[in-house]
Amino acid sequence: MSPTVFRYNQYKFLFFSREERRMHVHVWSPDGEAKIRLEPEIELAVNKGLIQSEIGELLKITKERIHEIKESWRKHFSR
């Protein structure tokens, strides 16, 4: 199960159920994907095919919407 947290332009922010205990979010686009860790700080963990400017934009959006992402994580993984 991979619940979508939100969409931003061509990017889909989502979770993979039970992939890793550390809080993180995956981002998919037609051009590639990224994994962004949320704790202890927001940082890029994996990049497959995205250019640096996209990564910068994704990190910025993650920071802006961190509370929403964390709340969605807690709701999803508390089941």
C-alpha positions in Angstrom: 0.0 0.0 0.0 1.4 3.4 -1.0 -0.8 6.2 0.2 -0.4 9.6 -1.6 0.2 12.4 0.9 -0.3 15.2 -1.8 0.5 16.2 -5.3 2.6 19.2 -6.3 2.8 20.0 -10.1 4.1 16.7 -11.7 5.3 15.3 -8.3 3.5 12.8 -6.1 4.5 12.6 -2.5 3.8 9.2 -1.0 4.7 6.6 1.6 5.6 2.9 1.1 4.1 1.0 3.9 6.6 -0.5 6.3 9.6 0.1 4.2 11.7 1.8 6.9 10.9 2.9 10.4 12.7 6.3 10.1 10.2 9.0 9.0 10.6 9.8 5.3 8.6 10.5 2.1 9.0 9.3 -1.5 8.5 11.6 -4.4 7.7 10.3 -7.9 7.6 12.1 -11.2 7.6 11.1 -14.8 11.4 11.8 -14.8 12.5 9.9 -11.7 12.1 9.6 -8.0 13.6 10.6 -4.7 13.4 9.6 -1.1 13.6 12.4 1.5 14.2 11.7 5.2 12.3 13.9 7.6 14.2 13.2 10.8 16.5 14.1 12.4 16.4 16.8 9.7 15.1 17.1 6.1 17.6 15.6 3.7 17.9 13.8 0.4 18.4 10.0 0.9 18.0 8.7 -2.7 17.8 10.3 -6.1 17.0 8.4 -9.2 16.9 10.5 -12.3 16.0 13.9 -11.0 18.1 17.0 -11.7 19.6 19.1 -9.0 17.1 22.0 -9.5 14.2 19.5 -9.0 15.8 18.2 -5.8 16.1 21.7 -4.5 12.4 22.4 -5.3 11.3 19.1 -3.6 13.3 19.8 -0.5 11.8 23.3 -0.3 8.2 22.0 -0.7 8.9 19.3 1.9 10.1 21.9 4.4 7.0 24.1 3.7 4.6 21.1 4.1 6.5 19.2 6.8 3.7 19.3 9.4 1.2 17.9 6.8 3.6 15.1 5.8 4.4 14.2 9.5 0.7 14.2 10.4 -0.1 11.9 7.4 2.8 9.6 8.5 1.5 9.3 12.0 -2.1 8.6 10.8 -0.9 6.0 8.3 1.5 4.2 10.4 -0.5 4.2 13.7 -2.9 1.6 12.2 
